[in-house]
Amino acid sequence: MMAVTSACKDKMGMDNGKYVRYTPEQVDALERLYHECPKPSSLRRQQLIRECPILSNIEPKQIKVWFQNRRCREKQRKEASRLQAVNRKLTAMNKLLMEENDRLQKQVSHLVYENSFFRQQTQNGTLASTDNSCESVVTSGQHHLTPQDPPKDASPAGLLSIAEETLTEFLSKATGTAVEWVQMPGMKPGPDSIGIIAISHGCSGVASRACGLVGLEPTRVAEILKDRPSWYRDCRAVDVLNVMSTGNGGTIELMYMQLYAPTTLAPARDFWLLRYTSVMEDGSLVVCERSLNNTQNGPSMPPVQHFVRAELLPSGYLIRPCEGGGSIIHIVDHMDLEPWSVPEVLRPLYESSTLLSQRTTLAALRQLRQISQEVSQPNVSGWGRRPAALRALGQRLSRGFNEAVNGFTDEGWSMIESDGIDDVTVHVNSSPGKLMGTILTYANGFPSMSNAVLCAKASMLLQNVPPAILLRFLREHRSEWADSGIDAYSVAAVKTGACSVPVSRVGCFGGQVILPLAHTIENEEFMEVIRLENMAQYRDDVVMPSDIFLLQVCNGVDESAVGTCAELIFAPIDASFSDDAPLLPSGFRIIPLESKSDASSPNRTLDLASTLEVGAAGSRASGDPMRSPGTAKAVMTIAFQFAFEMHLQESVAAMARQYVRSIIASVQRVALALSPSRLAPHATLRPPPATPEAHTLAGWIYQSYRFFLGVELLKPAAEGNDSILKTLWHHSDAVLCCSLKALPVFTFANQAGLDMLETTLVALQDMTLEKIFNDDGKKTLFAELPQIKQQGFTCLQGGICLSSMGRPISYERAVAWKVLNEEEDAHCLCFMFVNWSFV
């Protein structure tokens, strides 16, 4: 039998065993049509033949075969490209792992030497002297009694000496054994991981290290990383005060850096730094930094009010060119954040290497990978904006929230008098730069009568509730804590005109509609626009000016991540959604408290902590609370901003205080409900089905939901359909699949779905979709089915359905979507019933 190679399939068609040769003109025409519509229907293929005379001698079936082959080749090309990228990454990761193995071997040799030395000392019977004079104190290998280093010369020659010393110390941490590194929990290296992530063990201060591969050239990597405010959300400002060139082609910079405080209960940090950039003999680019706190004969930075001077120990970036393009990067962050300056209950925030890694080291690596992906796959994201523009909006939201939390006086903030209860702090900013400057540069900015901004903020202690779960609830159930009237008041300040966003492209979340804009690498952060549904008016599928819009950034919703700070930050926007629109961000920040030791009662430092205690007081459970959500603590910071007229300050302040207090009460109620101790921990969990079909179907469900709705349905712990099935099976919402027949029959359900219908997987296949709905539900369902088949998904409002036993079930909302197989054909329909309960 004659064989046809893939190389000639562009020019051959196949029908009943015969080969048809296409002319180059026909191939060109088919290629143009393929780019317009890769998967044309039968009617579309016939239309193509009629519209394109050059294809008139080709039968529709042959056109169908050509498109099938073309899609297959496209998949093969994409898969080959993906495998090549994975192979390059594995090669680079293998090189990193070999270097890490060499480093660990050196560390083992060093420890063996130290162990033999101390053993010899013990065998010799050397005893510590009983003389208490400073000349005979034995430190037993420790260095706690080492006198403070003398001041270092900060003249140009002295600065070069400090720079070279910093370079040596940094390299010893990045590739040597100067710090004992341990793998960060939950960050296993692999082809799909962000890199090799480690945190320090037993060193002074907090330290984190990362090794990874990015698809950018070393000079571009250094340029991005040096622009710290563009990717480090906690960085308020970096001022380069002096630049000097060195004889070896390097550059020394003297810098002053300020970091925001993450909560209202702690002061901000600042640093007086030296940064040294140089190129090594092997072509590697090095950017290293350290604090200049103890220098003389040179420039210095006096203490700044409202800031605590922290220390940056030798840190930096080692950037090496990678074969085949890209760079291998080593990142080291090592700081002493002066934890003594904050209340004892908050010291874990400044003593956690895990938190440093999440907010600083990984942030740098994610920024590099995000930019690398945008360069290799340029595209336009939500609402016609490119990823860089969306990143800038996200940065503005985060920066505005940090400014509100910190309330620096040099930005015009001043505190107003308390109402006698100190749980909520209110600051006012009436400086021209806060609002009036915005109006001058943005024609559709705040109305002229809004000439000031008020911020009400508070911090509270949370116990026994994972931050990711709480934040996800706050995001998806805004009506549980927000006041729609106050939302309308906030949006009124920025409203200008109508927004032509098709309503059919949004996903419903009970009382609000979420329009996804963008996802970052590993879905660590996503941006979206919220339209408050209860305020909406429709006309010809267009959202009208009366709608309320919020621009929102959410991150830290991954329950499996350790030590992750969870944030939900939003700001009212007008319907035009301009890049230079004024933003007044508000929101929530939840940071886990990883304690090294048992802390004293938090009631002395957090006014609201006593109201959050559940059960009898007791000591903190042993072990790492970051890995045990049932005993974990976290600090939540809440900040809300309002534009107002100055003569209404007193009434607006009273409203803001009351509003934030109501939010605090709602958060306390929700946190208590979400506490693992209240969630029936002894319930029996059935294992998921182990058939290959179930694993394949779970993968299709997961991928189709992401394809049609633009958001993630699940966050599996690992890659592959096995992990997806396990995560889907234990999902808290009921997920059910049914056939595409005229009378749909259920084919699959997760554990929650079986519990909701009070049935089993075997009995489920005898149930039809219409049997679980009442008359109103059936009308709504059959009215929406054509939209599901055409658009791919739809959102259903809450209602009542019935279990197999006839028991009524209420659900808050339902999402239905079409499940596509590997050939992108419709396989079945999937329904997800959210927040269901028996009536």
C-alpha positions in Angstrom: 0.0 0.0 0.0 1.3 3.4 -0.9 2.3 5.6 2.1 1.9 9.3 2.2 4.4 11.4 4.2 3.3 14.4 6.2 5.4 16.6 3.9 3.1 15.9 1.0 -0.2 16.2 2.9 -0.3 19.9 2.1 -0.6 18.9 -1.6 -2.7 15.8 -1.3 -6.3 15.1 -0.4 -7.7 11.6 0.3 -11.1 10.2 -0.7 -12.0 6.5 -0.9 -8.3 5.5 -1.0 -7.4 8.0 -3.8 -5.0 10.8 -3.5 -5.8 14.2 -4.8 -3.0 16.7 -5.6 -3.7 20.3 -4.7 -2.2 23.1 -6.7 -0.1 25.8 -4.9 -2.9 28.3 -5.5 -5.4 26.0 -3.8 -3.1 25.4 -0.9 -2.6 29.1 -0.4 -6.4 29.6 -0.5 -7.0 26.8 2.0 -4.3 28.3 4.3 -6.0 31.7 4.2 -9.3 30.1 5.0 -7.7 28.0 7.8 -6.4 31.1 9.6 -9.9 32.6 9.4 -11.7 29.5 10.6 -9.6 26.4 11.6 -12.7 24.2 12.1 -15.4 25.0 9.6 -18.7 23.3 9.7 -20.2 21.4 6.8 -22.3 24.4 5.7 -19.2 26.6 6.0 -17.1 24.3 3.9 -19.8 24.3 1.1 -19.9 28.1 1.4 -16.1 28.2 1.0 -16.3 26.2 -2.2 -18.9 28.5 -3.6 -17.0 31.7 -2.6 -13.6 30.5 -3.9 -13.8 29.3 -7.5 -10.3 27.9 -7.3 -11.7 25.2 -5.0 -14.7 24.3 -7.1 -13.2 21.0 -8.4 -12.6 19.7 -4.9 -15.3 17.8 -3.1 -16.5 18.9 0.4 -15.3 15.7 1.9 -11.8 16.3 0.6 -11.9 19.8 2.1 -12.9 18.3 5.4 -9.9 15.9 5.3 -7.5 18.7 4.4 -8.7 20.8 7.4 -8.4 17.7 9.7 -4.8 17.1 8.5 -4.0 20.8 8.9 -5.3 20.9 12.5 -3.3 17.8 13.2 -0.1 19.3 11.8 -0.8 22.5 13.8 -1.1 20.4 17.0 2.1 18.5 16.2 4.0 21.7 15.5 2.8 23.2 18.8 3.7 20.0 20.6 7.1 19.9 19.0 7.7 23.5 20.0 6.6 22.8 23.5 8.8 19.7 23.8 11.8 21.7 22.5 11.2 24.4 25.1 10.8 21.7 27.8 14.0 20.1 26.7 15.9 23.4 26.8 14.5 24.0 30.3 15.3 20.5 31.5 18.9 20.9 30.2 19.3 24.2 32.1 17.6 22.8 35.2 19.9 19.8 35.0 22.9 22.1 35.0 21.4 24.0 38.0 20.8 20.7 39.8 24.4 19.6 39.2 25.7 22.9 40.5 23.4 22.5 43.5 24.7 19.0 44.1 28.3 20.3 44.0 27.3 23.0 46.5 25.7 20.4 48.8 28.7 18.1 48.6 31.0 21.0 49.7 28.6 21.8 52.5 28.7 18.1 53.6 32.5 18.1 53.5 32.5 21.3 55.6 30.1 19.9 58.2 32.2 16.6 58.4 35.3 18.7 59.0 33.6 20.7 61.7 32.2 17.6 63.3 35.6 15.9 63.4 37.1 19.1 64.9 34.6 19.3 67.7 34.9 15.6 68.4 38.7 16.0 68.7 38.2 18.9 71.1 35.8 16.8 73.2 38.2 13.9 73.3 41.0 16.1 74.4 38.9 17.0 77.4 39.1 20.7 76.8 36.9 22.5 79.3 35.7 26.0 79.3 37.6 28.3 81.6 35.8 29.5 84.7 37.5 32.9 84.4 34.8 35.4 83.8 37.1 38.0 82.3 36.5 39.0 78.7 39.9 37.6 77.7 39.1 34.0 78.6 35.5 33.6 77.5 35.1 30.4 75.3 32.4 30.8 72.7 32.2 27.1 71.7 32.3 27.7 68.0 29.7 30.5 68.1 30.3 34.1 67.1 27.9 35.9 69.3 30.6 37.7 71.2 32.5 39.0 68.1 32.9 42.8 68.5 31.2 45.1 66.1 33.1 45.6 62.9 34.9 49.0 62.7 33.4 51.7 60.4 34.3 51.1 56.8 35.9 53.8 54.6 33.2 55.2 52.2 35.6 57.1 50.0 35.7 56.1 46.3 38.5 53.6 46.9 36.8 52.3 50.0 33.5 51.9 48.2 35.2 49.8 45.5 36.7 47.6 48.3 33.2 47.3 49.8 31.8 46.4 46.4 34.3 43.7 45.8 33.7 42.3 49.2 30.0 42.4 48.6 30.4 40.5 45.3 32.4 37.7 47.0 29.9 37.3 49.8 27.0 37.3 47.4 28.5 34.6 45.2 29.3 32.5 48.3 25.5 32.6 49.1 24.3 32.1 45.5 26.6 29.2 44.5 28.6 28.4 47.7 28.0 27.3 51.3 27.9 30.6 53.1 24.2 30.0 54.0 22.5 26.7 54.8 19.7 26.5 52.3 16.7 24.2 52.6 14.0 23.6 50.0 11.0 25.9 50.4 7.9 23.9 51.3 5.6 23.3 48.4 8.2 24.4 45.8 9.6 21.2 44.3 11.9 21.6 41.2 10.7 20.2 37.9 10.2 21.1 34.2 6.9 22.9 35.1 8.2 24.7 38.2 9.2 28.3 38.4 12.7 27.3 39.5 14.6 25.9 42.5 13.5 27.8 45.5 15.2 27.7 48.9 15.1 29.5 52.2 17.7 29.9 54.9 18.1 27.8 58.0 19.8 29.1 61.0 21.4 32.3 59.6 21.0 35.8 60.9 18.0 37.7 59.5 15.8 36.2 56.8 17.1 34.9 53.4 15.8 33.4 50.2 17.4 32.0 47.1 16.0 31.1 43.7 17.6 29.6 40.6 15.6 29.6 37.3 15.6 29.9 33.5 14.1 32.8 31.7 13.8 33.5 28.0 15.5 36.9 28.1 19.1 38.1 27.5 21.2 38.9 30.6 21.3 42.6 30.0 17.5 42.8 29.7 17.2 40.7 32.9 19.5 43.1 34.8 17.6 46.1 33.5 14.2 44.6 34.7 15.6 43.6 38.1 17.3 46.9 38.8 13.9 48.7 38.2 12.7 47.3 41.6 9.5 49.4 41.9 8.2 48.0 38.6 7.9 44.4 40.0 8.4 44.6 43.8 4.9 45.7 45.1 6.3 46.5 48.6 8.8 49.0 47.2 7.8 52.6 47.6 10.8 54.3 46.0 14.4 53.8 44.9 16.5 56.9 44.6 20.0 56.6 43.0 22.0 59.4 44.6 25.4 58.8 43.1 26.9 56.7 40.3 30.6 55.9 39.9 32.4 53.9 37.3 35.1 51.4 38.3 38.3 50.6 36.5 37.2 47.0 35.7 34.1 48.2 33.7 31.7 48.0 36.6 29.4 50.5 38.1 28.8 51.5 41.8 25.6 53.1 42.8 24.6 54.6 46.1 20.9 54.3 46.6 18.1 55.0 49.1 15.2 52.6 49.1 11.9 52.7 51.0 9.5 49.7 51.6 5.9 50.0 52.5 4.7 48.5 55.8 2.4 45.5 55.0 -0.1 46.4 57.8 -1.3 49.4 59.8 0.3 48.0 63.0 4.0 48.4 61.9 6.3 51.2 60.6 7.7 51.1 57.1 11.4 50.2 56.4 14.1 52.0 54.6 17.7 51.1 53.4 20.9 53.0 52.5 22.5 50.8 49.9 25.5 50.2 47.7 24.8 48.4 44.4 27.6 47.0 42.3 27.2 45.9 38.7 30.0 44.0 37.0 30.8 41.4 34.3 32.7 38.3 35.3 35.4 36.6 33.3 33.0 33.9 32.1 30.6 36.5 30.7 28.1 36.3 33.6 26.5 39.6 34.7 26.4 40.3 38.4 24.3 42.8 40.3 24.9 42.7 44.0 23.8 45.0 46.9 24.3 45.6 50.6 23.6 48.2 53.2 26.0 51.0 54.1 25.0 51.5 57.7 28.4 51.6 59.2 30.6 53.8 57.0 32.7 56.9 57.4 34.5 59.5 55.1 31.7 59.4 52.6 28.1 60.1 51.9 25.5 58.8 54.4 21.7 58.9 54.8 20.4 60.2 58.2 17.4 58.5 59.8 14.0 59.4 58.2 10.9 60.0 60.3 8.3 57.2 60.3 10.8 54.7 58.9 12.9 52.0 60.6 16.3 51.6 59.1 16.7 47.9 58.1 19.8 46.1 56.8 20.3 44.4 53.4 23.0 41.8 53.8 25.0 40.9 50.7 22.3 40.0 48.1 21.8 40.3 44.3 21.5 38.5 41.0 23.9 36.3 39.1 22.8 36.2 35.4 24.5 33.8 33.0 23.8 33.4 29.3 22.2 30.1 28.4 22.9 28.0 25.4 20.2 28.4 22.8 19.1 31.8 24.2 17.8 33.1 27.5 19.5 33.3 30.8 20.1 31.2 33.9 19.6 33.4 37.0 20.5 33.1 40.6 18.7 35.4 43.0 19.6 35.9 46.7 17.6 38.1 49.1 19.0 38.5 52.6 17.7 41.0 55.0 17.5 42.0 58.7 14.2 43.7 59.0 14.6 44.7 62.6 11.7 42.7 64.1 12.2 44.3 67.5 10.4 47.4 66.2 7.0 45.8 65.9 4.6 44.2 68.4 5.5 40.7 69.4 2.5 39.1 67.7 3.6 40.7 64.3 7.3 39.7 64.5 6.8 36.6 62.4 6.1 38.9 59.5 9.7 40.1 59.8 11.3 36.8 60.8 9.8 34.6 58.0 12.2 33.6 55.2 9.1 32.0 53.5 7.3 35.3 53.4 10.4 37.1 52.1 10.7 34.5 49.3 7.0 34.8 48.3 6.9 38.6 48.2 10.4 39.4 47.0 12.4 36.6 45.4 9.5 34.8 43.6 8.1 38.2 42.6 11.3 38.9 40.7 11.3 35.5 39.0 7.6 35.8 38.1 8.1 39.2 36.5 10.9 37.9 34.4 8.9 34.9 33.2 5.8 37.0 32.5 7.8 39.5 30.4 9.5 36.6 28.6 6.2 35.0 27.8 4.8 38.3 26.5 7.8 38.7 24.2 7.5 35.1 22.8 3.7 35.2 22.5 2.6 38.7 21.9 -1.1 39.1 22.3 -3.9 41.5 23.4 -5.7 40.7 26.6 -9.0 41.8 28.0 -10.7 45.0 26.7 -8.0 45.4 24.0 -5.1 46.0 26.4 -1.7 44.5 26.2 -0.3 42.6 29.1 2.2 45.4 29.9 -0.7 47.9 30.3 -2.6 45.5 32.5 0.6 45.0 34.7 0.9 48.8 35.0 -2.8 48.9 36.2 -2.1 46.2 38.7 0.9 48.0 40.0 -1.1 51.2 40.4 -3.8 49.3 42.3 -1.2 47.8 44.7 0.7 51.0 45.1 -2.5 53.0 45.8 -3.5 50.4 48.4 -0.1 50.5 50.1 -0.2 54.3 50.2 -3.6 54.2 51.9 -2.4 51.6 54.5 0.8 53.6 55.3 -0.6 57.1 55.2 2.7 58.9 54.9 2.6 62.6 55.9 4.9 63.6 52.9 2.0 62.5 50.6 -0.4 64.7 52.4 -2.1 62.3 54.8 -3.1 63.4 58.2 -5.0 61.6 60.9 -8.3 62.9 62.2 -9.6 62.6 65.7 -11.0 59.3 66.9 -14.6 58.8 67.8 -13.5 57.2 71.1 -13.0 53.7 69.7 -9.6 53.0 68.3 -10.3 50.0 66.2 -10.6 52.0 63.0 -8.2 54.7 62.0 -9.2 57.5 59.6 -6.8 59.6 57.6 -7.6 62.5 55.2 -5.6 63.7 52.2 -6.5 67.1 50.8 -3.2 67.8 49.0 -3.6 69.1 45.4 -1.5 66.2 44.1 -4.0 63.6 45.3 -7.0 64.7 43.3 -6.6 68.1 41.6 -3.5 67.0 39.8 -5.4 64.1 38.4 -8.1 66.3 37.0 -5.5 68.4 35.2 -4.2 65.3 33.4 -7.4 63.4 33.0 -10.3 65.2 31.5 -12.9 62.7 32.8 -11.5 62.5 36.3 -13.1 63.2 39.7 -15.7 65.9 39.8 -14.5 69.3 41.0 -16.6 69.1 44.2 -14.6 66.0 45.3 -11.5 67.8 46.6 -10.2 65.4 49.2 -9.8 61.7 49.9 -10.6 59.9 53.2 -9.2 56.5 54.1 -10.6 54.3 56.9 -8.4 51.3 57.8 -8.0 48.7 60.4 -6.0 45.5 61.1 -7.3 42.4 62.8 -6.0 38.9 63.9 -7.5 35.8 62.2 -7.3 32.3 63.7 -8.0 28.9 62.3 -9.0 30.0 58.8 -6.7 29.6 55.7 -6.2 33.0 54.0 -6.7 31.7 50.5 -10.2 30.3 51.4 -11.3 33.5 53.2 -10.1 35.7 50.3 -11.8 33.5 47.7 -15.1 33.9 49.6 -14.7 37.6 49.8 -14.1 37.8 46.1 -17.0 35.5 45.0 -19.5 36.7 47.6 -19.2 40.4 47.6 -22.9 40.8 48.7 -22.0 39.1 52.0 -19.9 42.1 53.2 -20.3 45.0 50.8 -22.9 47.8 50.8 -24.2 48.5 47.3 -25.1 52.0 48.2 -21.6 52.8 49.3 -20.3 51.1 46.1 -22.5 53.4 44.1 -21.2 56.4 46.1 -17.6 55.5 45.3 -18.2 54.9 41.6 -20.1 58.2 41.2 -16.7 60.0 41.6 -15.3 58.5 38.4 -18.3 57.8 36.2 -18.2 59.5 32.8 -20.0 57.5 30.1 -21.3 54.2 28.7 -19.3 51.0 28.3 -19.9 48.9 25.2 -18.9 45.5 26.7 -21.1 42.7 25.5 -23.0 41.2 28.4 -22.8 37.7 26.8 -19.0 37.6 27.4 -19.1 37.6 31.2 -19.3 35.1 33.9 -21.9 35.4 36.7 -21.0 35.2 40.4 -24.3 35.9 42.2 -25.0 39.7 42.4 -22.0 40.6 40.4 -20.5 39.8 37.0 -16.7 39.2 36.6 -15.0 40.0 33.3 -11.6 38.3 33.3 -8.8 40.5 31.9 -5.5 38.7 32.5 -3.6 36.0 34.3 0.0 36.1 35.3 2.5 33.2 35.3 1.3 30.1 37.2 -2.0 32.0 37.8 -0.5 33.6 40.9 -2.4 36.8 40.2 -5.3 37.7 38.0 -7.1 41.0 37.1 -10.7 41.4 36.4 -13.5 44.0 36.0 -16.5 43.6 38.3 -19.9 44.8 37.2 -22.3 44.9 40.1 -25.3 43.0 38.7 -28.1 44.5 40.9 -27.3 48.0 39.6 -27.2 47.0 35.9 -29.5 48.1 33.1 -29.4 46.5 29.7 -30.2 47.7 26.2 -29.3 45.6 23.2 -26.8 43.5 25.2 -24.8 46.7 26.1 -24.1 47.8 29.6 -25.4 51.3 30.2 -24.0 54.2 32.2 -25.9 53.3 35.4 -23.7 50.2 35.9 -21.1 50.0 38.7 -17.7 48.9 37.6 -14.7 47.9 39.7 -11.2 47.1 38.6 -9.9 44.3 40.8 -6.7 42.4 41.3 -6.7 39.1 43.3 -3.7 37.0 44.3 -2.8 34.4 46.9 -5.9 32.1 46.4 -3.8 29.0 46.0 -4.5 26.9 49.1 -1.5 24.6 48.5 1.0 27.5 48.6 2.9 28.0 51.8 3.3 31.4 53.4 1.5 33.2 50.6 0.1 36.7 51.2 -3.5 36.9 49.9 -4.8 40.2 48.5 -8.0 41.4 47.1 -7.7 45.1 45.9 -10.2 46.9 43.8 -11.0 50.5 42.7 -14.1 52.0 41.1 -13.6 52.9 37.5 -15.8 54.7 35.0 -17.1 53.0 31.9 -14.4 54.4 29.6 -11.7 52.5 31.6 -8.8 54.7 30.4 -5.3 53.8 31.3 -4.8 57.2 33.0 -8.1 57.1 34.9 -7.8 58.1 38.6 -7.9 55.1 41.0 -8.8 55.0 44.7 -7.9 51.4 45.6 -9.5 49.7 48.6 -9.4 46.1 49.7 -8.0 43.4 51.9 -4.6 41.9 52.6 -4.2 38.7 54.6 -0.6 37.7 55.7 0.0 34.4 57.6 2.0 34.6 60.8 4.7 32.0 60.9 5.9 31.9 64.4 9.3 30.6 65.5 8.3 30.4 69.1 5.2 30.6 71.3 3.9 34.2 71.3 2.4 36.0 74.1 -1.3 36.9 74.1 -2.1 39.1 71.2 -4.8 40.9 73.1 -2.2 43.4 74.3 -1.4 44.6 70.8 -4.4 43.9 68.6 -7.6 45.4 69.9 -9.8 43.1 67.8 -8.0 39.9 68.6 -10.1 39.2 71.7 -13.3 39.2 69.7 -11.9 36.5 67.3 -10.9 33.9 69.9 -12.8 30.7 69.4 -13.1 28.4 72.4 -10.9 28.5 75.5 -7.6 30.2 75.4 -4.6 28.0 75.2 -1.0 27.9 74.0 -0.1 27.7 70.3 0.1 24.2 68.9 3.5 22.9 68.2 4.8 22.6 64.7 4.7 24.9 61.7 1.4 26.7 61.7 1.9 27.5 58.0 1.4 23.8 57.3 -1.4 23.3 59.7 -4.3 25.7 58.8 -6.3 24.6 61.8 -3.9 26.3 64.2 -2.6 29.1 62.0 -2.9 32.8 62.6 -2.9 35.6 60.1 -3.2 39.4 60.2 -5.7 41.0 58.0 -5.5 44.6 56.9 -8.5 46.4 55.6 -8.4 49.9 53.9 -11.2 51.7 52.1 -10.8 55.1 50.4 -13.6 57.6 49.5 -13.5 60.9 47.6 -15.5 63.6 49.2 -16.1 67.3 49.7 -14.1 68.9 52.5 -17.2 70.4 54.2 -18.7 66.9 54.5 -15.6 65.5 56.3 -17.3 64.7 59.6 -20.3 62.9 58.1 -18.1 61.0 55.6 -15.7 59.9 58.3 -18.6 58.6 60.5 -20.0 56.7 57.5 -16.5 55.2 56.7 -15.9 54.1 60.3 -19.3 52.4 60.4 -18.8 50.8 57.1 -15.4 49.3 58.0 -16.7 48.1 61.3 -19.6 46.3 59.5 -17.0 44.7 57.2 -14.9 43.6 60.2 -18.0 42.0 61.7 -18.8 40.3 58.4 -15.2 39.0 58.1 -15.3 37.7 61.7 -18.6 35.8 61.0 -17.3 34.4 57.7 -13.9 33.4 59.2 -15.7 31.5 62.0 -17.9 29.7 59.5 -14.9 28.8 57.4 -12.8 27.6 60.3 -11.8 23.9 59.8 -13.0 23.1 63.3 -16.5 24.0 62.1 -16.4 22.1 58.8 -17.1 18.5 60.0 -13.5 17.2 59.9 -14.6 13.6 60.5 -16.7 13.4 57.3 -15.9 10.3 55.2 -14.5 11.1 51.8 -15.1 8.6 49.0 -12.2 8.0 46.6 -12.6 9.2 43.0 -13.2 6.6 40.3 -9.9 5.1 39.0 -10.9 4.4 35.4 -8.9 5.9 32.5 -12.2 7.4 31.1 -12.7 9.3 34.4 -9.2 10.7 34.3 -9.6 11.8 30.7 -13.0 13.3 31.3 -11.7 15.3 34.2 -9.0 16.8 32.0 -11.6 17.8 29.4 -13.8 19.4 32.0 -10.9 21.4 33.4 -9.6 22.6 30.0 -13.0 23.4 28.6 -14.0 25.6 31.6 -10.7 27.5 31.2 -11.3 27.8 27.4 -14.8 29.2 27.6 -14.8 31.2 30.8 -11.2 32.4 30.9 -10.7 31.5 34.5 -9.4 28.4 36.4 -12.0 25.9 37.7 -9.4 24.1 39.8 -5.9 24.5 41.2 -4.6 20.9 41.0 -1.6 20.1 43.2 0.4 18.7 40.2 0.2 18.4 36.5 -1.7 15.5 34.8 -5.3 14.2 34.7 -4.8 12.2 37.9 -4.3 15.3 40.0 -7.1 17.1 38.1 -9.6 14.2 38.8 -8.7 14.1 42.5 -9.1 17.9 42.8 -12.4 17.9 40.8 -13.7 14.9 42.8 -13.2 16.7 46.1 -14.4 20.2 44.9 -16.9 21.7 47.3 -19.4 22.6 44.6 -21.5 20.0 42.8 -20.2 19.2 39.3 -22.4 17.1 37.0 -22.0 16.0 33.4 -24.8 15.0 31.0 -25.0 13.7 27.5 -25.8 15.9 24.4 -28.9 13.9 23.5 -32.3 15.4 23.0 -33.1 14.2 26.5 -29.8 14.7 28.4 -28.8 11.9 30.8 -26.3 12.3 33.6 -23.0 10.5 33.0 -20.7 11.7 35.7 -20.7 13.7 39.0 -18.1 14.5 41.6 -18.6 13.6 45.3 -20.5 16.9 46.0 -22.7 16.2 43.0 -23.5 12.7 44.2 -24.3 14.0 47.7 -26.5 16.7 46.3 -28.5 14.3 44.1 -28.4 11.6 46.9 -27.3 8.9 44.5 -24.3 6.8 43.3 -22.3 6.8 40.1 -24.1 3.7 38.9 -27.6 5.0 39.6 -26.7 8.5 38.3 -26.7 7.2 34.8 -30.5 6.5 35.0 -31.3 10.1 35.8 -32.2 12.7 33.2 -31.3 16.4 33.5 -34.9 17.6 33.4 -35.9 15.5 36.3 -33.9 17.5 38.8 -35.5 20.9 37.9 -39.0 22.2 38.7 -41.2 23.8 36.0 -39.5 27.2 36.2 -36.1 25.6 36.2 -37.0 23.6 33.1 -38.1 26.6 31.2 -34.9 28.5 32.1 -32.8 25.5 31.2 -34.2 24.8 27.8 -34.1 28.5 27.0 -30.4 28.5 27.8 -29.4 25.3 26.0 -29.1 26.9 22.5 -26.8 29.6 24.0 -24.6 26.9 25.6 -24.3 25.1 22.2 -23.6 28.3 20.3 -21.5 30.3 22.8 -20.0 27.4 24.8 -21.2 28.4 28.3 -23.9 30.2 30.2 -24.6 31.3 33.8 -27.9 30.5 35.6 -29.3 32.4 38.4 -29.9 30.7 41.8 -33.0 28.5 42.2 -34.4 25.2 43.4 -33.7 21.7 42.1 -34.6 18.2 43.4 -32.5 15.3 44.5 -33.2 11.7 43.4 -35.2 11.3 46.7 -37.4 14.3 45.8 -35.8 16.6 48.4 -35.6 20.3 47.4 -32.2 21.8 47.0 -31.4 25.5 46.8 -28.3 26.8 45.0 -26.9 30.2 44.7 -26.0 30.0 41.1 -25.1 27.5 38.4 -22.6 27.6 35.5 -23.0 25.4 32.4 -20.4 24.8 29.8 -19.7 22.6 26.8 -17.0 20.0 27.3 -14.7 19.5 24.3 -12.6 16.4 23.6 -9.1 16.3 22.2 -10.5 16.8 18.7 -12.3 19.9 19.9 -15.7 18.2 19.4 -18.5 18.6 21.9 -18.4 15.6 24.2 -21.0 16.5 26.9 -22.4 19.3 28.9 -21.2 20.1 32.4 -23.1 21.9 35.2 -21.6 23.3 38.4 -24.1 24.2 41.2 -22.5 26.6 43.7 -23.3 26.8 47.4 -26.1 24.3 47.3 -27.9 23.1 50.4 -31.0 21.0 51.2 -34.0 23.2 52.0 
